[in-house]
């Protein structure tokens, strides 16, 4: 049976005017986009209409289902271990995925982590992994299954056959100003995650000035929306609401974040990064059924760091996916920019804000992100942010360090970093973790 012809401009107009499209129309739109019969510019216009008008619940379910059914799935139902993934809505300095996959694999939880690239001002897990020389994120489903069976985790991008609708739409949204939409975020993430045959999913819902959804109230709406989609498909889904009104950790960029991940797996790492990582890891252990109490789950994930097991599993993962495992013992082998410029305080003061969004945009301008879908990412550039809101600094103290290709680029980034920081003003940072959300409701952390 063939779909009836679509008059796409009329559908765009209806959505623009706040009317709902029928489920079968969303299915036909997704099929047409994947087949190439509906061009990018029409989908871009439709996405912008969704940004302004939203989707009804039946529309959201239909769009998510159509995207999920647009390709093959990662069939893992025969695995003995529970299958759990984590997804972050995106932030600056957010590298928890690289820590979590090897940690959970050491605890007999399979982590089939399918991730994306940088989106807007935020970094992407795939771009970070590809900063490791030789690391391949472009695996077939058969190759990914072999890695998963061997190590208990795999970190990869979407394959051509896996949710191709999201693969195309994800890249399009990045360069058309249509990222910040609860329905589009929800359909994108959940179609991709449900294609992994998961038994559990933990969501890291970023909120604050550097998040795609800046309002904590709307962030809770996003969490509840995705939890409904997951639970309706039999995937136990929970979420933590975490702060993105300042960067997470110190390193922001690709290679510099990988170096910080290695530090974390060695038992170090910035306190805020490790606190969020341990909280998410404990939630993953809980939804897997491997633990029933948070305190026990937390102790077990800390133990695989202290024992060195997680670091060793990450080393194995790098090697099996074609990367140079020597970077785990010598992060100096990671790509390194030729110019390093310190940003220092010009007076004694108290830091009252470190806005992540301008820092993320500065990294993109350095070459560490994309402004067009086909842009190449420079893995070596980045920004190290050493201060946090509430921290007192003295004149001449280092606030940040910029890694750049040229002195001019570093100076431009320096201006952006200073513009991102406020001093001696109102101090109201968000709690690092504020809420836990499940199908049963919202609980303060």
FENFEN-V433685 format. One record per residue. RES is the residue in one letter. SS is DSSP state (H for helix, E for strand, L for the rest). PHI is phi in degrees with one decimal (NA if undefined). Layout:
res=[RES/RES]
ss=[SS/SS]
phi=[PHI/PHI]
//
This chain:
res=[X/X/X/X/X/X/X/X/X/X/X/X/X/X/X/X/X/X/X/X/X/X/X/X/X/X/X/X/X/X/X/X/X/X/X/X/X/X/X/X/X/X/X/X/X/X/X/X/X/X/X/X/X/X/X/X/X/X/X/X/X/X/X/X/X/X/X/X/X/X/X/X/X/X/X/X/X/X/X/X/X/X/X/X/X/X/X/X/X/X/X/X/X/X/X/X/X/X/X/X/X/X/X/X/X/X/X/X/X/X/X/X/X/X/X/X/X/X/X/X/X/X/X/X/X/X/X/X/X/X/X/X/X/X/X/X/X/X/X/X/X/X/X/X/X/X/X/X/X/X/X/X/X/X/X/X/X/X/X/X/X/X/X/X/X/X/X/X/X/X/X/X/X/X/X/X/X/X/X/X/X/X/X/X/X/X/X/X/X/X/X/X/X/X/X/X/X/X/X/X/X/X/X/X/X/X/X/X/X/X/X/X/X/X/X/X/X/X/X/X/X/X/X/X/X/X/X/X/X/X/X/X/X/X/X/X/X/X/X/X/X/X/X/X/X/X/X/X/X/X/X/X/X/X/X/X/X/X/X/X/X/X/X/X/X/X/X/X/X/X/X/X/X/X/X/X/X/X/X/X/X/X/X/X/X/X/X/X/X/X/X/X/X/X/X/X/X/X/X/X/X/X/X/X/X/X/X/X/X/X/X/X/X/X/X/X/X/X/X/X/X/X/X/X/X/X/X/X/X/X/X/X/X/X/X/X/X/X/X/X/X/X/X/X/X/X/X/X/X/X/X/X/X/X/X/X/X/X/X/X/X/X/X/X/X/X/X/X/X/X/X/X/X/X/X/X/X/X/X/X/X/X/X/X/X/X/X/X/X/X/X/X/X/X/X/X/X/X/X/X/X/X/X/X/X/X/X/X/X/X/X/X/X/X/X/X/X/X/X/X/X/X/X/X/X/X/X/X/X/X/X/X/X/X/X/X/X/X/X/X/X/X/X/X/X]
ss=[L/L/L/L/L/L/L/H/H/H/H/H/H/H/H/H/L/L/L/L/L/L/H/H/H/H/H/H/H/H/H/H/H/H/H/L/L/L/L/H/H/H/H/H/H/H/H/H/H/H/H/H/H/L/L/L/H/H/H/H/H/H/H/H/H/H/H/H/L/L/L/E/L/L/L/L/L/L/L/L/L/E/E/E/E/E/E/E/L/L/L/L/L/L/L/H/H/H/H/H/H/H/H/H/H/L/L/L/E/E/E/E/E/E/L/L/L/L/E/L/L/E/L/L/H/H/H/H/H/L/L/L/L/L/L/L/L/L/L/L/H/H/H/H/H/H/H/H/H/H/H/L/E/E/E/E/L/L/L/L/L/E/L/H/H/H/H/H/H/H/H/H/H/H/L/L/L/L/L/L/L/H/H/H/H/H/H/H/H/H/H/H/H/H/L/L/L/L/L/E/E/E/E/E/E/E/E/L/L/L/L/L/L/L/L/H/H/H/H/H/H/H/H/H/H/H/H/H/H/H/H/H/L/L/L/E/E/E/E/E/E/E/E/L/L/L/L/L/L/L/E/E/E/L/H/H/H/H/H/H/H/H/H/H/H/L/L/L/L/L/H/H/H/H/H/H/H/H/H/H/H/H/H/H/H/H/H/H/L/L/L/L/L/H/H/H/H/H/H/H/H/H/H/H/H/H/L/L/H/H/H/H/H/H/H/H/H/H/H/H/L/L/L/L/L/H/H/H/H/L/H/H/H/L/L/L/L/L/E/E/E/E/E/E/L/L/L/L/E/E/E/E/E/E/L/H/H/H/H/H/H/H/H/H/H/H/H/H/L/L/L/L/L/L/L/L/L/L/L/L/L/E/E/E/E/L/L/L/L/L/L/E/E/L/L/L/L/E/E/E/E/E/E/E/L/L/H/H/H/H/H/H/H/H/H/H/H/H/H/H/E/E/E/L/L/L/L/L/L/L/L/L/E/E/E/E/E/E/L/L/E/E/E/E/L]
phi=[NA/-99.9/-73.1/-65.1/-60.7/-100.0/-103.0/-59.8/-56.6/-67.8/-66.2/-60.9/-62.5/-62.0/-67.3/-57.8/-86.6/87.3/-92.7/-89.5/-91.0/-73.6/-53.5/-67.9/-70.7/-63.0/-61.4/-67.9/-61.6/-63.7/-61.5/-65.5/-66.4/-64.6/-74.8/89.6/-85.6/-113.3/-77.5/-56.1/-66.4/-74.5/-66.1/-61.2/-64.7/-65.6/-61.3/-64.6/-62.9/-66.5/-55.0/-85.6/-108.8/75.0/-131.0/-71.7/-59.1/-62.2/-63.9/-62.5/-62.0/-66.9/-63.1/-61.2/-64.4/-65.6/-66.9/-60.5/-85.9/-74.3/-156.3/-81.5/-125.9/-86.7/-79.7/-128.0/-62.0/-85.3/-71.0/-76.5/-81.4/-62.8/-116.5/-131.4/-127.4/-129.0/-135.6/-100.6/-68.2/115.8/-162.3/-96.5/82.5/-86.7/-121.9/-64.0/-57.1/-67.2/-81.0/-71.3/-57.5/-68.2/-61.2/-70.7/-62.2/-70.3/-111.1/60.5/-119.8/-76.7/-122.3/-88.7/-87.4/-104.2/-120.4/-119.9/-96.7/-55.4/-131.1/63.3/-88.6/-99.0/-80.4/-119.4/-59.2/-64.9/-63.3/-65.4/-61.0/-74.5/-69.9/-78.1/-52.2/87.5/-64.6/-104.8/-99.9/-95.7/-106.7/-73.2/-62.2/-66.4/-64.7/-63.0/-65.0/-65.4/-64.8/-62.6/-63.8/-78.8/-114.4/85.2/-153.0/-149.2/-126.7/-149.9/-95.1/-65.7/-80.5/-57.1/-90.7/-101.7/43.2/-62.0/-61.6/-71.5/-56.8/-73.9/-68.4/-58.4/-66.8/-67.2/-62.0/-60.4/-115.4/-124.6/67.9/-121.7/-78.6/-81.3/-145.7/-57.9/-63.0/-69.4/-61.4/-63.3/-64.4/-62.9/-66.1/-73.1/-63.4/-68.6/-72.9/-66.6/-71.5/-89.0/57.2/-76.9/-98.0/-154.9/-145.4/-115.6/-107.4/-102.9/-92.5/-76.5/-141.8/113.8/-61.8/-96.5/-92.0/-66.8/-110.3/-85.2/-88.4/-57.4/-65.1/-68.9/-62.7/-66.1/-60.7/-60.3/-59.6/-65.4/-62.9/-71.5/-63.4/-60.2/-63.0/-68.5/-63.5/-64.9/-99.4/80.9/-106.7/-64.3/-130.6/-132.7/-143.9/-116.0/-94.7/-124.9/-77.2/-135.5/-99.8/-155.2/-60.7/-95.7/79.0/-101.8/-80.1/-132.2/147.1/-103.7/-61.4/-66.1/-72.8/-61.0/-60.1/-69.6/-61.2/-61.3/-60.1/-64.3/-68.7/-81.9/105.2/-102.4/89.5/-58.5/-61.1/-67.0/-60.0/-70.2/-63.9/-65.8/-61.3/-64.2/-65.1/-66.7/-61.9/-62.0/-63.2/-64.1/-66.8/-67.8/-69.6/-74.5/86.9/-75.9/-141.8/-119.6/-130.3/-63.3/-61.4/-65.7/-61.4/-62.0/-61.2/-70.7/-72.8/-64.4/-65.3/-74.3/-77.7/-60.9/-78.9/87.2/-62.8/-66.6/-62.1/-65.0/-66.1/-64.6/-59.5/-63.1/-62.1/-57.8/-66.2/-65.0/-93.2/89.0/-83.5/-84.9/-67.4/-67.0/-65.4/-67.3/-93.0/-139.2/-60.8/-62.8/-78.0/-70.1/-55.3/-131.2/-69.4/-78.4/-116.6/-125.2/-125.8/-82.0/-106.9/-120.1/-71.6/-94.9/-163.6/-73.1/-164.9/-113.0/-71.9/-113.5/-159.9/-133.5/-74.2/-71.2/-60.2/-63.3/-67.3/-61.6/-65.2/-64.5/-66.1/-59.0/-63.8/-71.5/110.4/-87.5/-149.3/-123.9/-110.8/-131.7/-60.2/-98.6/-63.7/-85.6/-98.3/-87.2/-71.5/-84.7/-84.0/170.2/-136.4/-99.9/-109.5/-98.3/-116.4/-131.0/-55.5/95.0/-86.0/-83.0/-127.3/-110.4/-56.5/88.6/-71.6/-73.8/-95.1/-160.3/-132.0/-108.2/-106.4/-140.2/-83.9/-145.4/-64.6/-61.8/-62.7/-64.2/-65.8/-64.9/-66.6/-58.4/-61.5/-67.2/-64.2/-63.7/-67.3/-77.8/-104.2/-117.7/-133.9/56.5/-113.5/-60.6/-118.3/-147.6/-68.1/-72.0/-62.1/-55.6/-130.6/-109.2/-146.3/-115.6/-121.9/-134.5/-62.7/-90.0/136.3/-111.2/-127.2/-58.3/-73.7]
//
